[in-house]
Amino acid sequence: MISPRENWRVVMLVVLLVLSTVALFVPGGVVAGGDGNQSVGSDGPTNLQYGIELDGGARIRAPPVGMTAEDAQFDTESVVEREVANELGLRGIDVRADRGAGTVEVFNASVSEDEFAAALNASGVSYGEIRDGVTEQTRQGIVDVVNSKISESGLAGGSVNQLTTASGEHYIIVVAPNYDRQELRDLLSERGDVRIEARYPVETNGTTEYRSETVLQQEDLQSVGQAQSNDDNDGYHVSVTLREQAASDFSSVLNDAGFTEARGISNCQPGAGPNGSDAGYCLQTVVDGEVVYSAGVRRNLATSIRDGDFNRDPTFRMTTTSQQEAQDLQINLRAGRLPAPLDFTESQESYVEPSLADRFKMNSLITGIIAVIAVSLTVYFRYGNARVAAPMIVTALSEVVILLGFSAAIQYPLDLSVIAGFIAVIGTGVDDLIIIADGVMSEGDVDSSRVFQNRFRKAFWVIGAAAATTIVAMSPLAVLSLGDLQGFAIITILGVIVGVVITRPAYGDILRELLTDK
């Protein structure tokens, strides 16, 4: 009878196989993959996610737009950002100053280096070199925001990474399954700058002038709800909750401007002003500088603001005219503003048709089956002993099942390079198991467990050295952003680690039970 205590490695292998099976096939068996708005798992019988090569989709590689002034010295970041933006005729979001890092960045392709330098000089900023490109902090911000956009859009299996070329150029790589190039471009081309502006009339010297004042920005929001249709089915909205200070400032502006008085309640006439501008007391939802919706303050909200109840429960609705606008608004509010735009004039784009991806998927399955059969026949002809060969094949395949389960659990997208990594894992795994079998059996029959263990340790040292070499060789490919090579390296390294820690020792225990009597 096999003792679980003596064969704990086999027990551990069985436990991992059970957990991997749950992650692969049980609905909801994954531990990652987004919130409740994001689809998790594939459309097939498993929870595996597929990259664009196996599921179809688009990939865009583009550099961020911008220039950076290094070694910049100034006193106040907000003042520099405002003054440089005014000098260049840009919006405030197109300039970013970081006093700690000593940098000032401008994110607009139409600004030349001379114009940027002149704006810095006019703003009293001393600086060193002006170079093309943005800072690492800005690039990481782009990655974080695009990741959030992908998550909020429900793009399971999408990914965002940075790439640095040998010449020092920086790119953002975005992969989106089930999207075509134009859809992905549309998602990435929006900066996602959302704000609420109060537009209201002001009497000056007997004439009426209109003043626009930003009363809310994305950083003022504490939480963002779902895009929903209005109660009267007239339009759509996204509910937002304000931070305490933002709610107080919002209430003060609307009270002072007259939005909560009789003359301002529900008194908004979109497009009725000069040149099609809004007339009356309007709260405008502005996305990337464009007014997407304009409406007055309703009576119940005005009463709540005037009485102070709004400050205790600062929740209200940002309304849009269509469901798509509401969904886009939700994505932008939750993901945040894109720090810098991407330069699509310098982009590299690719697209894989879903039908072609299905053929790749089927061919990958066939290739994997052929690899298993070829390895199985080779091992059997090598030993001619099913007691040695069968556990070897089962153990090698268990590594693949564990890695597939891990991929499903963390929703790591599979593509052709990852499939190649799985095939490599099968090959290297069987190589190591052959080393174990030959090391144990080459010196004659195994008389006892003690003899077996001595021979096994010698063989395992060889396997350990080979595993360390493989990990060292693959580590640069896994760490550096080298496209498809990264997935291949990651799976190969994980396969080696699982093999050395779990499956090789477990095979040793199985072989000991089969070959020794005591």
N, C-alpha and C positions, 0 to 999 in steps of 0.2 A: 504493500500500500504506500502511495506517495505521501510523504510528510509535507504539509503546507509550510511548516517552519523551516525545513531544509530547502524547500523550493519556493521561497518567498518571491524570487524574481519572476517565476512563472505566474504566480498569483498576481503580481503587479502588472504583468503583461496582459493577463485576462481582464483585470479591472480597467486598464486603459483601453482595451478593445471594446469593452462594454460602453464606456463613456464616449468613445469615438463613434460608436454605432448610434448612440442616442443623439449626439450632435449632428450626425449625418442624416438621420431618417425621422426623428421625432419632431413634429411641428413645435416650434418654440424652444427647441433644444439648444439654440445658440445663446451665447453670453454677450454678444456685441452685435451692432448693426443698426443703431440709430434709435430714435424715439418712436412713439406710436404713429407718427405720420410717415414713417419711412418703411417701404416694403422690405421685408427681410426674407432671405431665401430665394431660391429660383422658382421657376414655374414647373419644374420637373418634380420627380419623387424625392429628391434630396434637398438639404438646406444649403447646398453649395452655391457660391456666387461665381459668376464667370466674367472675365474681362471682355473687351470688345472683340478680341480675336475669336472667342468662342461663343459670343452672344450678340455680336454686331454692335456698332456704335462709332463714336467719333473721338479723335484725339487731336488736341491743339497744343502746339508749343510756341510760345510767344514771349518776347522780353517785355518787362515793364517800361512804361514811358516815363522819362524823367531825367533831370540833371541834379547833381549834388555839389554844393559848395563846401569844401572841407576846411577845417581849422577856423570855423566861423566864430566870431566873438560878438556877443550882444547881451542885453540885460533881460528882456522879457520876451518869451516865446510868442505869446499871443499878439503882442504889438508888432513884432517883426513879420509874422505871418500876414497880418492885416495890411501892413504898409507895403510889403513886397507884392501882395496880390493886387492892391490898388494900383501900384506903379505899372504892373503888367496887364491890368484890365481883366484879371481872373477872379474866379470864385475863391473863397477862403479855403475850401477843401483842396485846392490845387497847389497849396504851399504848406510845407511842414518844416518847422524849426525845432531842433533838439539842442538845448543849451549844454546838457551834459555831454553829448557826443560831439558837440561843436560842428553841427551840420545844418545846412538849410537846403531843402529840396523843393523843386518845382516840377509839377506833374502835368505838363502840357506840351504836346509835340510842336506847336506853332511858335514856341518861345526859343529864340536863338541864344547862344552863349553870351553874346555881347549885350542883348537885352536883359538877360538875367543879371549880368555883372552890373549894368547900369542901375537896375532896380535895387540891388544890394547896396550899392554906393549911395543911392538916394535915401535909403532907409537907415544909413549910418552903421552898416554891418561891415566889419573888417573880416577878410577871409583869405584863404590861401589859394588852392587849386580848385577849378571848376571842372568836373568830369562828367561824362555821360553815365547814365545809370543811377539807380537808387540805392539806399542803404540796405544792409542785411535785415534790419528791423522792419523796414517797409516791405521787403520781399516776403518775410515771414508773416507779416500782417495780411498780405495778399493771399498766401496759402491758407491761412486760418479762415479768412472770410469766404473764399471760394469753397473750402471744405464745408463750411456752414451752409452755403447756398446749395451745394450738392445734397447735403443731408436734408435740408428743408424741402428740396424739390423732389425728394423720394427716389433719388438716383442710387439705388443699392448697387454696390460694386464700383462706384465712381472713385477716382483718386486724384490727388493734387500733389505735385512734388516740385522741388527746385532742381535745376540742372546748371552746373557750372562747366563751361567748356575749357579746354586746355589753354585757350587764349584769354581766359578770364571773363568771358561774356556770361551773363546770367539769364536764364529762361525759366518760365513757369510752364509746367507740363500738366495738362488737365485731360483726364480720360473719363468719358461718360458713356456707359453702355446704353443702348436703346435711344440714343440721340443722334440726329444727323448734324452735319457741320454747322448749318445755319442756326439750328436750335441751340447748339452749344455756344456759338458766337453771341447770340442774343442774350444768353444767360450771363456771359462774361463781359459783354460790352456795357452793361448797366453798372454805374458806380454805386447805385443803391443809396444815394444821399436823400434822405427823407426828412422833411421838416414841415411844421405847421406855421403858416404866416397869418397874422391878423391884418386885414386890409380894411381901413375905416376912414370916414371923412373927418377933416379937421378944418374948422373955420379960421381963416387967416386974413385979416384986413378986409372983411366983408366978402371974401371969395372962399369957395370950397376946394380944398386940396385933399388928395388921398395919400395916406401914409401906410406903408407896409412894414410890419415889424415881426421878426421871427420870435414866436412864443414857445415853440417846442422843437427839440432836436432829438435824434435817436438816443443820445446819452442820457436824456431826461426820462427815459422809459424804464420802469421797473420790471414789467412783464408785458408780453404780447400774446393775444389770444388767437383763435382760429379765424380764417376767412369764412364768413357766413352771410346768408341772405338776410335782408332786413325783415322785421316782423310783418310789414305790409307788402313784402315781396317787391318793393320798389328800390332796386339797387342792392349793393352788398357793403359789408363793413368788416373792420378788424377792431376788436376791443383792445384797448391799451390801458395800463395802470401806470400812473406817474410816480416818480420819486417825491418825497415829502417837500423838498425845497422847490422842485420844479412845479409842483402843484400850487404852492403858495405864489410863486412868480406868475404863473399862468393866470391864476385868479385875479391877481392885482392888475395885470395889464388889461384883462377883459372888463374888469370893473371900471378902471380909469378911462378906458376908451369908449365906454357907453354900450358895450355889447349886452350887458345885463339889465339895461333900462328899457323902457317901453319903445324908444326910438330904434333900439338895436336888435331886439328879439326877433328872430326869423326874418330880419330885413336884409336880405342879400339878393342881388339881381345879377347873376353870372352873365357876363358879356354885354351888359346894358350901358357900360361906361364908355368913355372915349376910346376909339380904336379897339373896341371889343373887350375892354378891361372890365373887371367886376365893379359893380356899384353897390353902395350900401355898406352894411357891416358883415363882412365875409371872413370866414375861417377857410383858408386855402391849404389843401394838401399838395405839397410841391415835391416832386420826385425828379432828381437830377436837373433842377432848374425849370421844370415844366409843371404847370398847374394841372393836376389830373382830376381834381374835384374842388368845388367851391360851394359852400353853404353857410347859412346863418346859424346862430346859436338858438337851439330850441328852448321853449319856455321852461321846461323842467330842468334843463341843464343851467339856464340862466338863474333860475330861482335857487338852485343848489349852490352855485358859485356865490351869489349875492348873500345868502344866509350863512355861508361858511361850511355847509355840509359837504361840499365837494372836497375840501381839504382833508376831511376825515375818511373819505372813500373816493380817492382821485381816479376814477375809472370813467372813460367815455369812448365813443365810437369814432373811428376814422372811416369815413364813408367813401365808396367809389361807385362808378356807374356800371361796372361789369364784374363778373366773377373772376375773370382773368386778371383784371387790375387789382382786385382784392387779394388774390393769391400772390401776385408779384409784390404787393405791398407787404404782405405777411413775411415773405422770404427776405425782403430787404430790411424790414424792421428787426427780424430775428438774427439775420446773418451779420448785419452791420454794414457800414460803408466800406467800399473797396478803397484801400489807401491810395492806390495809383492805378490808372487804366493800363491795359495791355496793348501793345503795338501790333495790330493785326497786319500791318503792311510788311512786317518782318516775320510773320508767323509761318510755321509749317503745320499743315493739317492733313489728316488722313481719315478715311471712313471705311468701315467694313460692313457690307450688306449682311443683314441677318441670315439670309439663305446661304451665303458663303460661310458665315460663322458656324451654321449648323453642320455643314460638310466638314469643316475643321474639327468640330466636336466629335463627329462620328469617326473621322480618320484617326483622331487621337485615341479614341476608345479601342479601335482596331489595332493600332500600333501597340498599345499597352498590353492587349491580349496576346499578340504575337510575341512580345518581349517575354511575357510570363511563360508561354509555351516553350519558347526557345531555351530559356534558362532552365526550366523544369527538365526538358529532355537531356540537356547537356549534363546536368547534375546526376540524373539517373544513369546515363551511360558511363559517367565518370566512376560511380561507386557500385552500381548494380545491386544496391541494397536499399530497399524501400524504407527500412527503419532509420537510415541515415539521411536519405534524400528527401522523404516526405516532410519531416519536421523542418528541414532546411528551407524548403519552398514556403511552407506555412509561416515560418518565422519571418522570412524576407517580405512576404506579402503583408504581414501584420504591421510592418513599418509604414507601408503605404496607407493602410487603413487608419493608423494613428495620425499620420500627417494630414490625410483628408479630413479626419474628424477635427483636428486642430484648425484647419483652414475654414471649415464650416462654422466652428464655434466663434471664431473672431471675424467671420465674413471676409476673409482674404480672397480677393478675386483670382480665379484661375485663368491663365492664358497659356499660350503655346510654350513659353519659356518655363513656366511652372510644371507643365506636363513633362517637358524634357527633364526637369529636375527629378520628378517622380521616377522616370525610367532610369535615370542615373542612380537613384537610391536603390532600386532593385538590383542593378548590376553590382554596385559597390558592396551592398549588403550581402549578396551571395558570395562575392569574393572573400569577404571576411569570414563567412560561415564555412567556406571551403578550407580556409587557413586553419580554422578551429578543428574541423573534422580530420584534415591531414595531420595536424600536429598531434592529435590524440591517438590516431590509428596507425601512423606511419612506423612506429617503433614496436609493432606487434600488438597482441591482444592486451586489453586492459584488465588487469587482475583485480583491482580494488579501486574504491573511490579515492584513496590517497594517491595512487598512481595517476588516476585520471586528473585530479586537481593539479598535480605537478605539471603534467603535460599541457593542461588547459591554460595555466598561468603563463607558460612560455609563449604559447600561441597568442594569448591576449595582449602581451606586451607588444608584439608585432602589430596587432590591430590598433592598439592605442597610439602607437607612433604614427601609423598611416592616417588615423583619424585626425591627429593633431596637425599633420602636414596639410591635409585637405582643408581643415578649418582656417589655417593661416593663409593658404593660397586663395580661398574663396572670400575671406573677410573684406578685402578692398572692394570686390564686386558687390558685396552685400551692403556696404556702407555708402559707397559713392553712388550718385544718381546717374547710372549708366543705362537707363531704359530697361529693356527686356532682360538684360543680363542680371539685374538685381534680383528678380524673382527666382531665376535659376539658382543663383548663389544661396539665397535664403533657404530654399527648400533643401538644397544639398547639405548645407550646414546643419539644419534641423534634423535631417535624416541621419547624418553621422552621429549627432549627439544622442538621438533616440536609440540608435543602434548600439553605441558603446555603453550607455547607461542601462538600457532595458533589454533589447532583443538579443544581443550577442550573449550576455550572461544567462538569459533565460534559455537560449538554445543549448548552452553548455549544461544547464541543469537537466534539460530533457535528454540530451545525449548521454549524460551520466546514468540516468535511470534506465536507458535502453541498453547500454553496453556493459554495465557492471552488475554484479550479483550481490555485492556487499559494500 
